[in-house]
Structure formats: structure tokens, C-alpha cells
Amino acid sequence: MVNSLGTVLDPKKSKAKYPEARVIVLDDNFNTFQHVANCLLTIIPSISEQRAWDLTIKVDKTGSAEVWRGNLEQAELYHEQLSSKGLTMAPIEKT
């Protein structure tokens, strides 16, 4: 009899089971720098004020910035919360 507790998970299968995703904020002509930075600080966990401002500036200069990457379920939550604050969002990108 094989002990199922000793089963080793194949990392490739594990990754497929829990896909990752990217949350990307897009530049627009109506959200202020302050609003974007405040939204990032409020919604994205463990983001520093400096990082929020750096990402806000990147959005303005390049047209977009990845503000979070991780599991799909969390990405969907952050995407929805940022959208509800009026930020212009790219569709969630699965990685």
C-alpha cells in the first residue's frame, strides 16, 4: 500500500493548478498622480509610498505599469478594487 502523504507534487502541475497573473494600470487623462498613488497604497499589500509613486510615474511616462503579480484569484481582487476606484486597467494577464 502506498502512503498518499508521501506524494511529491510535480512543480509543473502545481503551477498549472495555481496560475499567476499580472495587474497592470494604464495611463489616462483624468486620474491624478495623487489618486493613482493613493489607490496603490490602499489596495496593493505591502507597497511602500516610494514604490507607489515610482509605479505612478512609470504609468505616466510609459503608458502602463505592472503593479502586482501573483496568484490569479488575488490578481482578480486587486484588479476589481483598482477599477472600482476609477483607475484605467489593462485586462488581467495570466503568466
PDB file as gemmi writes it, atoms N, CA and C in Angstrom:
CRYST1    1.000    1.000    1.000  90.00  90.00  90.00 P 1                      
ATOM      1  N   MET A   1       0.845  -1.188   0.000  1.00  0.00           N  
ATOM      2  CA  MET A   1       0.000   0.000   0.000  1.00  0.00           C  
ATOM      3  C   MET A   1       0.888   1.248   0.000  1.00  0.00           C  
ATOM      4  N   VAL A   2       0.554   2.183  -0.854  1.00  0.00           N  
ATOM      5  CA  VAL A   2       1.337   3.407  -0.986  1.00  0.00           C  
ATOM      6  C   VAL A   2       0.735   4.464  -0.065  1.00  0.00           C  
ATOM      7  N   ASN A   3       1.607   5.132   0.668  1.00  0.00           N  
ATOM      8  CA  ASN A   3       1.153   6.197   1.562  1.00  0.00           C  
ATOM      9  C   ASN A   3       0.981   7.479   0.755  1.00  0.00           C  
ATOM     10  N   SER A   4      -0.244   7.951   0.639  1.00  0.00           N  
ATOM     11  CA  SER A   4      -0.503   9.142  -0.179  1.00  0.00           C  
ATOM     12  C   SER A   4       0.088  10.408   0.435  1.00  0.00           C  
ATOM     13  N   LEU A   5       0.412  10.375   1.708  1.00  0.00           N  
ATOM     14  CA  LEU A   5       1.015  11.546   2.341  1.00  0.00           C  
ATOM     15  C   LEU A   5       2.429  11.780   1.841  1.00  0.00           C  
ATOM     16  N   GLY A   6       3.047  10.752   1.296  1.00  0.00           N  
ATOM     17  CA  GLY A   6       4.405  10.874   0.795  1.00  0.00           C  
ATOM     18  C   GLY A   6       4.476  11.300  -0.661  1.00  0.00           C  
ATOM     19  N   THR A   7       3.353  11.615  -1.265  1.00  0.00           N  
ATOM     20  CA  THR A   7       3.326  12.007  -2.669  1.00  0.00           C  
ATOM     21  C   THR A   7       4.054  13.330  -2.879  1.00  0.00           C  
ATOM     22  N   VAL A   8       4.903  13.353  -3.885  1.00  0.00           N  
ATOM     23  CA  VAL A   8       5.624  14.575  -4.233  1.00  0.00           C  
ATOM     24  C   VAL A   8       4.889  15.220  -5.402  1.00  0.00           C  
ATOM     25  N   LEU A   9       4.591  16.518  -5.261  1.00  0.00           N  
ATOM     26  CA  LEU A   9       3.901  17.230  -6.330  1.00  0.00           C  
ATOM     27  C   LEU A   9       4.872  17.624  -7.425  1.00  0.00           C  
ATOM     28  N   ASP A  10       4.454  17.432  -8.641  1.00  0.00           N  
ATOM     29  CA  ASP A  10       5.228  17.884  -9.791  1.00  0.00           C  
ATOM     30  C   ASP A  10       5.066  19.401  -9.878  1.00  0.00           C  
ATOM     31  N   PRO A  11       6.177  20.173  -9.785  1.00  0.00           N  
ATOM     32  CA  PRO A  11       6.062  21.639  -9.804  1.00  0.00           C  
ATOM     33  C   PRO A  11       5.355  22.167 -11.047  1.00  0.00           C  
ATOM     34  N   LYS A  12       5.517  21.499 -12.179  1.00  0.00           N  
ATOM     35  CA  LYS A  12       4.846  21.955 -13.407  1.00  0.00           C  
ATOM     36  C   LYS A  12       3.335  21.827 -13.273  1.00  0.00           C  
ATOM     37  N   LYS A  13       2.880  20.735 -12.674  1.00  0.00           N  
ATOM     38  CA  LYS A  13       1.442  20.547 -12.481  1.00  0.00           C  
ATOM     39  C   LYS A  13       0.922  21.502 -11.420  1.00  0.00           C  
ATOM     40  N   SER A  14       1.698  21.731 -10.373  1.00  0.00           N  
ATOM     41  CA  SER A  14       1.302  22.665  -9.319  1.00  0.00           C  
ATOM     42  C   SER A  14       1.113  24.064  -9.887  1.00  0.00           C  
ATOM     43  N   LYS A  15       2.044  24.482 -10.705  1.00  0.00           N  
ATOM     44  CA  LYS A  15       1.981  25.817 -11.295  1.00  0.00           C  
ATOM     45  C   LYS A  15       0.743  25.946 -12.176  1.00  0.00           C  
ATOM     46  N   ALA A  16       0.453  24.914 -12.942  1.00  0.00           N  
ATOM     47  CA  ALA A  16      -0.713  24.948 -13.823  1.00  0.00           C  
ATOM     48  C   ALA A  16      -1.996  25.032 -13.002  1.00  0.00           C  
ATOM     49  N   LYS A  17      -1.995  24.425 -11.844  1.00  0.00           N  
ATOM     50  CA  LYS A  17      -3.170  24.402 -10.986  1.00  0.00           C  
ATOM     51  C   LYS A  17      -3.424  25.780 -10.364  1.00  0.00           C  
ATOM     52  N   TYR A  18      -2.373  26.511 -10.122  1.00  0.00           N  
ATOM     53  CA  TYR A  18      -2.471  27.830  -9.495  1.00  0.00           C  
ATOM     54  C   TYR A  18      -1.809  28.857 -10.397  1.00  0.00           C  
ATOM     55  N   PRO A  19      -2.508  29.270 -11.455  1.00  0.00           N  
ATOM     56  CA  PRO A  19      -1.887  30.204 -12.402  1.00  0.00           C  
ATOM     57  C   PRO A  19      -1.592  31.558 -11.772  1.00  0.00           C  
ATOM     58  N   GLU A  20      -0.563  32.197 -12.295  1.00  0.00           N  
ATOM     59  CA  GLU A  20      -0.222  33.540 -11.856  1.00  0.00           C  
ATOM     60  C   GLU A  20      -0.763  34.542 -12.858  1.00  0.00           C  
ATOM     61  N   ALA A  21      -0.878  35.770 -12.409  1.00  0.00           N  
ATOM     62  CA  ALA A  21      -1.395  36.820 -13.268  1.00  0.00           C  
ATOM     63  C   ALA A  21      -0.736  38.137 -12.921  1.00  0.00           C  
ATOM     64  N   ARG A  22      -0.815  39.074 -13.879  1.00  0.00           N  
ATOM     65  CA  ARG A  22      -0.247  40.410 -13.717  1.00  0.00           C  
ATOM     66  C   ARG A  22      -1.385  41.420 -13.669  1.00  0.00           C  
ATOM     67  N   VAL A  23      -1.262  42.396 -12.768  1.00  0.00           N  
ATOM     68  CA  VAL A  23      -2.219  43.500 -12.671  1.00  0.00           C  
ATOM     69  C   VAL A  23      -1.508  44.732 -13.214  1.00  0.00           C  
ATOM     70  N   ILE A  24      -2.092  45.322 -14.267  1.00  0.00           N  
ATOM     71  CA  ILE A  24      -1.438  46.431 -14.969  1.00  0.00           C  
ATOM     72  C   ILE A  24      -2.359  47.644 -15.008  1.00  0.00           C  
ATOM     73  N   VAL A  25      -1.825  48.770 -14.544  1.00  0.00           N  
ATOM     74  CA  VAL A  25      -2.545  50.047 -14.593  1.00  0.00           C  
ATOM     75  C   VAL A  25      -2.122  50.771 -15.869  1.00  0.00           C  
ATOM     76  N   LEU A  26      -3.111  51.353 -16.557  1.00  0.00           N  
ATOM     77  CA  LEU A  26      -2.853  52.100 -17.793  1.00  0.00           C  
ATOM     78  C   LEU A  26      -2.951  53.599 -17.546  1.00  0.00           C  
ATOM     79  N   ASP A  27      -2.243  54.349 -18.360  1.00  0.00           N  
ATOM     80  CA  ASP A  27      -2.298  55.808 -18.283  1.00  0.00           C  
ATOM     81  C   ASP A  27      -3.646  56.290 -18.831  1.00  0.00           C  
ATOM     82  N   ASP A  28      -4.130  57.378 -18.282  1.00  0.00           N  
ATOM     83  CA  ASP A  28      -5.342  58.016 -18.790  1.00  0.00           C  
ATOM     84  C   ASP A  28      -5.215  59.518 -18.584  1.00  0.00           C  
ATOM     85  N   ASN A  29      -6.188  60.253 -19.033  1.00  0.00           N  
ATOM     86  CA  ASN A  29      -6.122  61.717 -18.949  1.00  0.00           C  
ATOM     87  C   ASN A  29      -6.981  62.305 -17.838  1.00  0.00           C  
ATOM     88  N   PHE A  30      -7.462  61.473 -16.919  1.00  0.00           N  
ATOM     89  CA  PHE A  30      -8.342  62.016 -15.892  1.00  0.00           C  
ATOM     90  C   PHE A  30      -7.956  61.680 -14.461  1.00  0.00           C  
ATOM     91  N   ASN A  31      -7.197  60.627 -14.213  1.00  0.00           N  
ATOM     92  CA  ASN A  31      -6.765  60.334 -12.842  1.00  0.00           C  
ATOM     93  C   ASN A  31      -5.499  61.117 -12.519  1.00  0.00           C  
ATOM     94  N   THR A  32      -5.475  61.714 -11.338  1.00  0.00           N  
ATOM     95  CA  THR A  32      -4.297  62.470 -10.914  1.00  0.00           C  
ATOM     96  C   THR A  32      -3.217  61.523 -10.388  1.00  0.00           C  
ATOM     97  N   PHE A  33      -1.994  62.014 -10.366  1.00  0.00           N  
ATOM     98  CA  PHE A  33      -0.895  61.244  -9.784  1.00  0.00           C  
ATOM     99  C   PHE A  33      -1.247  60.846  -8.358  1.00  0.00           C  
ATOM    100  N   GLN A  34      -1.749  61.807  -7.588  1.00  0.00           N  
ATOM    101  CA  GLN A  34      -2.064  61.558  -6.177  1.00  0.00           C  
ATOM    102  C   GLN A  34      -3.102  60.443  -6.039  1.00  0.00           C  
ATOM    103  N   HIS A  35      -4.131  60.477  -6.883  1.00  0.00           N  
ATOM    104  CA  HIS A  35      -5.183  59.457  -6.803  1.00  0.00           C  
ATOM    105  C   HIS A  35      -4.623  58.073  -7.123  1.00  0.00           C  
ATOM    106  N   VAL A  36      -3.836  57.972  -8.192  1.00  0.00           N  
ATOM    107  CA  VAL A  36      -3.263  56.676  -8.566  1.00  0.00           C  
ATOM    108  C   VAL A  36      -2.367  56.148  -7.447  1.00  0.00           C  
ATOM    109  N   ALA A  37      -1.473  56.978  -6.947  1.00  0.00           N  
ATOM    110  CA  ALA A  37      -0.563  56.556  -5.872  1.00  0.00           C  
ATOM    111  C   ALA A  37      -1.348  56.144  -4.623  1.00  0.00           C  
ATOM    112  N   ASN A  38      -2.375  56.914  -4.258  1.00  0.00           N  
ATOM    113  CA  ASN A  38      -3.184  56.582  -3.081  1.00  0.00           C  
ATOM    114  C   ASN A  38      -3.915  55.258  -3.261  1.00  0.00           C  
ATOM    115  N   CYS A  39      -4.439  55.010  -4.458  1.00  0.00           N  
ATOM    116  CA  CYS A  39      -5.117  53.739  -4.721  1.00  0.00           C  
ATOM    117  C   CYS A  39      -4.152  52.568  -4.569  1.00  0.00           C  
ATOM    118  N   LEU A  40      -2.959  52.717  -5.117  1.00  0.00           N  
ATOM    119  CA  LEU A  40      -1.963  51.645  -4.998  1.00  0.00           C  
ATOM    120  C   LEU A  40      -1.612  51.396  -3.532  1.00  0.00           C  
ATOM    121  N   LEU A  41      -1.425  52.471  -2.787  1.00  0.00           N  
ATOM    122  CA  LEU A  41      -1.090  52.336  -1.360  1.00  0.00           C  
ATOM    123  C   LEU A  41      -2.207  51.664  -0.573  1.00  0.00           C  
ATOM    124  N   THR A  42      -3.437  51.970  -0.922  1.00  0.00           N  
ATOM    125  CA  THR A  42      -4.589  51.434  -0.199  1.00  0.00           C  
ATOM    126  C   THR A  42      -4.863  49.978  -0.548  1.00  0.00           C  
ATOM    127  N   ILE A  43      -4.665  49.607  -1.803  1.00  0.00           N  
ATOM    128  CA  ILE A  43      -5.129  48.302  -2.281  1.00  0.00           C  
ATOM    129  C   ILE A  43      -4.033  47.247  -2.389  1.00  0.00           C  
ATOM    130  N   ILE A  44      -2.858  47.620  -2.842  1.00  0.00           N  
ATOM    131  CA  ILE A  44      -1.784  46.636  -3.034  1.00  0.00           C  
ATOM    132  C   ILE A  44      -1.059  46.424  -1.701  1.00  0.00           C  
ATOM    133  N   PRO A  45      -1.065  45.198  -1.183  1.00  0.00           N  
ATOM    134  CA  PRO A  45      -0.456  44.957   0.132  1.00  0.00           C  
ATOM    135  C   PRO A  45       1.061  45.156   0.123  1.00  0.00           C  
ATOM    136  N   SER A  46       1.544  45.684   1.211  1.00  0.00           N  
ATOM    137  CA  SER A  46       2.988  45.834   1.454  1.00  0.00           C  
ATOM    138  C   SER A  46       3.697  46.737   0.457  1.00  0.00           C  
ATOM    139  N   ILE A  47       2.977  47.586  -0.248  1.00  0.00           N  
ATOM    140  CA  ILE A  47       3.636  48.504  -1.174  1.00  0.00           C  
ATOM    141  C   ILE A  47       4.065  49.747  -0.386  1.00  0.00           C  
ATOM    142  N   SER A  48       5.272  50.200  -0.638  1.00  0.00           N  
ATOM    143  CA  SER A  48       5.759  51.400   0.055  1.00  0.00           C  
ATOM    144  C   SER A  48       5.258  52.635  -0.676  1.00  0.00           C  
ATOM    145  N   GLU A  49       5.285  53.750   0.005  1.00  0.00           N  
ATOM    146  CA  GLU A  49       4.884  55.003  -0.614  1.00  0.00           C  
ATOM    147  C   GLU A  49       5.790  55.316  -1.807  1.00  0.00           C  
ATOM    148  N   GLN A  50       7.087  55.082  -1.646  1.00  0.00           N  
ATOM    149  CA  GLN A  50       8.035  55.333  -2.734  1.00  0.00           C  
ATOM    150  C   GLN A  50       7.722  54.460  -3.943  1.00  0.00           C  
ATOM    151  N   ARG A  51       7.435  53.174  -3.718  1.00  0.00           N  
ATOM    152  CA  ARG A  51       7.127  52.256  -4.821  1.00  0.00           C  
ATOM    153  C   ARG A  51       5.833  52.677  -5.517  1.00  0.00           C  
ATOM    154  N   ALA A  52       4.829  53.101  -4.749  1.00  0.00           N  
ATOM    155  CA  ALA A  52       3.563  53.560  -5.332  1.00  0.00           C  
ATOM    156  C   ALA A  52       3.805  54.755  -6.258  1.00  0.00           C  
ATOM    157  N   TRP A  53       4.629  55.691  -5.798  1.00  0.00           N  
ATOM    158  CA  TRP A  53       4.937  56.857  -6.630  1.00  0.00           C  
ATOM    159  C   TRP A  53       5.770  56.475  -7.851  1.00  0.00           C  
ATOM    160  N   ASP A  54       6.731  55.577  -7.685  1.00  0.00           N  
ATOM    161  CA  ASP A  54       7.548  55.122  -8.820  1.00  0.00           C  
ATOM    162  C   ASP A  54       6.669  54.479  -9.891  1.00  0.00           C  
ATOM    163  N   LEU A  55       5.716  53.650  -9.460  1.00  0.00           N  
ATOM    164  CA  LEU A  55       4.813  53.000 -10.414  1.00  0.00           C  
ATOM    165  C   LEU A  55       3.893  54.016 -11.084  1.00  0.00           C  
ATOM    166  N   THR A  56       3.420  54.995 -10.319  1.00  0.00           N  
ATOM    167  CA  THR A  56       2.557  56.047 -10.869  1.00  0.00           C  
ATOM    168  C   THR A  56       3.299  56.828 -11.950  1.00  0.00           C  
ATOM    169  N   ILE A  57       4.542  57.159 -11.693  1.00  0.00           N  
ATOM    170  CA  ILE A  57       5.352  57.885 -12.667  1.00  0.00           C  
ATOM    171  C   ILE A  57       5.600  57.018 -13.905  1.00  0.00           C  
ATOM    172  N   LYS A  58       5.832  55.716 -13.694  1.00  0.00           N  
ATOM    173  CA  LYS A  58       6.041  54.802 -14.823  1.00  0.00           C  
ATOM    174  C   LYS A  58       4.785  54.736 -15.701  1.00  0.00           C  
ATOM    175  N   VAL A  59       3.606  54.693 -15.073  1.00  0.00           N  
ATOM    176  CA  VAL A  59       2.350  54.687 -15.828  1.00  0.00           C  
ATOM    177  C   VAL A  59       2.291  55.927 -16.716  1.00  0.00           C  
ATOM    178  N   ASP A  60       2.627  57.076 -16.149  1.00  0.00           N  
ATOM    179  CA  ASP A  60       2.562  58.334 -16.895  1.00  0.00           C  
ATOM    180  C   ASP A  60       3.573  58.371 -18.043  1.00  0.00           C  
ATOM    181  N   LYS A  61       4.792  57.922 -17.779  1.00  0.00           N  
ATOM    182  CA  LYS A  61       5.860  58.028 -18.779  1.00  0.00           C  
ATOM    183  C   LYS A  61       5.787  56.966 -19.868  1.00  0.00           C  
ATOM    184  N   THR A  62       5.374  55.736 -19.510  1.00  0.00           N  
ATOM    185  CA  THR A  62       5.417  54.634 -20.482  1.00  0.00           C  
ATOM    186  C   THR A  62       4.032  54.171 -20.928  1.00  0.00           C  
ATOM    187  N   GLY A  63       2.993  54.639 -20.274  1.00  0.00           N  
ATOM    188  CA  GLY A  63       1.640  54.250 -20.655  1.00  0.00           C  
ATOM    189  C   GLY A  63       1.049  53.128 -19.836  1.00  0.00           C  
ATOM    190  N   SER A  64       1.894  52.412 -19.074  1.00  0.00           N  
ATOM    191  CA  SER A  64       1.390  51.323 -18.229  1.00  0.00           C  
ATOM    192  C   SER A  64       2.464  50.895 -17.236  1.00  0.00           C  
ATOM    193  N   ALA A  65       2.014  50.190 -16.201  1.00  0.00           N  
ATOM    194  CA  ALA A  65       2.953  49.607 -15.240  1.00  0.00           C  
ATOM    195  C   ALA A  65       2.308  48.404 -14.569  1.00  0.00           C  
ATOM    196  N   GLU A  66       3.104  47.357 -14.410  1.00  0.00           N  
ATOM    197  CA  GLU A  66       2.662  46.193 -13.638  1.00  0.00           C  
ATOM    198  C   GLU A  66       2.747  46.581 -12.167  1.00  0.00           C  
ATOM    199  N   VAL A  67       1.620  46.564 -11.487  1.00  0.00           N  
ATOM    200  CA  VAL A  67       1.598  46.988 -10.088  1.00  0.00           C  
ATOM    201  C   VAL A  67       1.556  45.811  -9.125  1.00  0.00           C  
ATOM    202  N   TRP A  68       1.236  44.620  -9.650  1.00  0.00           N  
ATOM    203  CA  TRP A  68       1.223  43.429  -8.799  1.00  0.00           C  
ATOM    204  C   TRP A  68       1.276  42.197  -9.677  1.00  0.00           C  
ATOM    205  N   ARG A  69       1.934  41.145  -9.169  1.00  0.00           N  
ATOM    206  CA  ARG A  69       1.990  39.843  -9.842  1.00  0.00           C  
ATOM    207  C   ARG A  69       1.869  38.774  -8.777  1.00  0.00           C  
ATOM    208  N   GLY A  70       1.017  37.795  -9.048  1.00  0.00           N  
ATOM    209  CA  GLY A  70       0.833  36.707  -8.093  1.00  0.00           C  
ATOM    210  C   GLY A  70      -0.305  35.817  -8.532  1.00  0.00           C  
ATOM    211  N   ASN A  71      -0.900  35.104  -7.566  1.00  0.00           N  
ATOM    212  CA  ASN A  71      -1.934  34.143  -7.947  1.00  0.00           C  
ATOM    213  C   ASN A  71      -3.150  34.837  -8.549  1.00  0.00           C  
ATOM    214  N   LEU A  72      -3.805  34.136  -9.443  1.00  0.00           N  
ATOM    215  CA  LEU A  72      -4.891  34.688 -10.243  1.00  0.00           C  
ATOM    216  C   LEU A  72      -6.031  35.232  -9.385  1.00  0.00           C  
ATOM    217  N   GLU A  73      -6.387  34.515  -8.347  1.00  0.00           N  
ATOM    218  CA  GLU A  73      -7.506  34.949  -7.502  1.00  0.00           C  
ATOM    219  C   GLU A  73      -7.221  36.306  -6.858  1.00  0.00           C  
ATOM    220  N   GLN A  74      -6.023  36.486  -6.319  1.00  0.00           N  
ATOM    221  CA  GLN A  74      -5.650  37.777  -5.726  1.00  0.00           C  
ATOM    222  C   GLN A  74      -5.584  38.857  -6.799  1.00  0.00           C  
ATOM    223  N   ALA A  75      -5.048  38.506  -7.963  1.00  0.00           N  
ATOM    224  CA  ALA A  75      -4.945  39.466  -9.062  1.00  0.00           C  
ATOM    225  C   ALA A  75      -6.331  39.978  -9.445  1.00  0.00           C  
ATOM    226  N   GLU A  76      -7.294  39.080  -9.506  1.00  0.00           N  
ATOM    227  CA  GLU A  76      -8.664  39.475  -9.840  1.00  0.00           C  
ATOM    228  C   GLU A  76      -9.224  40.439  -8.811  1.00  0.00           C  
ATOM    229  N   LEU A  77      -8.946  40.174  -7.541  1.00  0.00           N  
ATOM    230  CA  LEU A  77      -9.416  41.051  -6.464  1.00  0.00           C  
ATOM    231  C   LEU A  77      -8.802  42.445  -6.591  1.00  0.00           C  
ATOM    232  N   TYR A  78      -7.480  42.527  -6.738  1.00  0.00           N  
ATOM    233  CA  TYR A  78      -6.818  43.832  -6.835  1.00  0.00           C  
ATOM    234  C   TYR A  78      -7.265  44.575  -8.089  1.00  0.00           C  
ATOM    235  N   HIS A  79      -7.418  43.849  -9.187  1.00  0.00           N  
ATOM    236  CA  HIS A  79      -7.871  44.450 -10.444  1.00  0.00           C  
ATOM    237  C   HIS A  79      -9.253  45.076 -10.244  1.00  0.00           C  
ATOM    238  N   GLU A  80     -10.151  44.335  -9.639  1.00  0.00           N  
ATOM    239  CA  GLU A  80     -11.512  44.827  -9.393  1.00  0.00           C  
ATOM    240  C   GLU A  80     -11.502  46.049  -8.471  1.00  0.00           C  
ATOM    241  N   GLN A  81     -10.703  45.989  -7.414  1.00  0.00           N  
ATOM    242  CA  GLN A  81     -10.650  47.103  -6.461  1.00  0.00           C  
ATOM    243  C   GLN A  81     -10.071  48.362  -7.110  1.00  0.00           C  
ATOM    244  N   LEU A  82      -9.009  48.217  -7.892  1.00  0.00           N  
ATOM    245  CA  LEU A  82      -8.415  49.375  -8.562  1.00  0.00           C  
ATOM    246  C   LEU A  82      -9.382  49.946  -9.600  1.00  0.00           C  
ATOM    247  N   SER A  83     -10.062  49.077 -10.321  1.00  0.00           N  
ATOM    248  CA  SER A  83     -11.066  49.523 -11.298  1.00  0.00           C  
ATOM    249  C   SER A  83     -12.183  50.296 -10.618  1.00  0.00           C  
ATOM    250  N   SER A  84     -12.613  49.804  -9.456  1.00  0.00           N  
ATOM    251  CA  SER A  84     -13.721  50.451  -8.753  1.00  0.00           C  
ATOM    252  C   SER A  84     -13.343  51.840  -8.242  1.00  0.00           C  
ATOM    253  N   LYS A  85     -12.045  52.102  -8.124  1.00  0.00           N  
ATOM    254  CA  LYS A  85     -11.570  53.431  -7.712  1.00  0.00           C  
ATOM    255  C   LYS A  85     -11.400  54.362  -8.913  1.00  0.00           C  
ATOM    256  N   GLY A  86     -11.700  53.843 -10.108  1.00  0.00           N  
ATOM    257  CA  GLY A  86     -11.649  54.680 -11.308  1.00  0.00           C  
ATOM    258  C   GLY A  86     -10.366  54.581 -12.104  1.00  0.00           C  
ATOM    259  N   LEU A  87      -9.434  53.717 -11.690  1.00  0.00           N  
ATOM    260  CA  LEU A  87      -8.198  53.577 -12.460  1.00  0.00           C  
ATOM    261  C   LEU A  87      -8.477  52.844 -13.766  1.00  0.00           C  
ATOM    262  N   THR A  88      -7.734  53.178 -14.796  1.00  0.00           N  
ATOM    263  CA  THR A  88      -7.857  52.535 -16.084  1.00  0.00           C  
ATOM    264  C   THR A  88      -6.950  51.312 -16.056  1.00  0.00           C  
ATOM    265  N   MET A  89      -7.545  50.144 -16.277  1.00  0.00           N  
ATOM    266  CA  MET A  89      -6.825  48.887 -16.102  1.00  0.00           C  
ATOM    267  C   MET A  89      -6.737  48.112 -17.414  1.00  0.00           C  
ATOM    268  N   ALA A  90      -5.589  47.464 -17.620  1.00  0.00           N  
ATOM    269  CA  ALA A  90      -5.467  46.501 -18.714  1.00  0.00           C  
ATOM    270  C   ALA A  90      -6.174  45.226 -18.263  1.00  0.00           C  
ATOM    271  N   PRO A  91      -6.602  44.393 -19.211  1.00  0.00           N  
ATOM    272  CA  PRO A  91      -7.150  43.092 -18.803  1.00  0.00           C  
ATOM    273  C   PRO A  91      -6.086  42.329 -18.013  1.00  0.00           C  
ATOM    274  N   ILE A  92      -6.519  41.488 -17.101  1.00  0.00           N  
ATOM    275  CA  ILE A  92      -5.575  40.680 -16.325  1.00  0.00           C  
ATOM    276  C   ILE A  92      -4.791  39.795 -17.281  1.00  0.00           C  
ATOM    277  N   GLU A  93      -3.476  39.792 -17.118  1.00  0.00           N  
ATOM    278  CA  GLU A  93      -2.610  38.953 -17.952  1.00  0.00           C  
ATOM    279  C   GLU A  93      -2.182  37.723 -17.162  1.00  0.00           C  
ATOM    280  N   LYS A  94      -2.577  36.562 -17.637  1.00  0.00           N  
ATOM    281  CA  LYS A  94      -2.135  35.324 -16.993  1.00  0.00           C  
ATOM    282  C   LYS A  94      -0.723  35.019 -17.466  1.00  0.00           C  
ATOM    283  N   THR A  95       0.121  34.601 -16.510  1.00  0.00           N  
ATOM    284  CA  THR A  95       1.512  34.283 -16.860  1.00  0.00           C  
ATOM    285  C   THR A  95       1.775  32.803 -16.763  1.00  0.00           C  
TER     286      THR A  95                                                      
END                                                                             
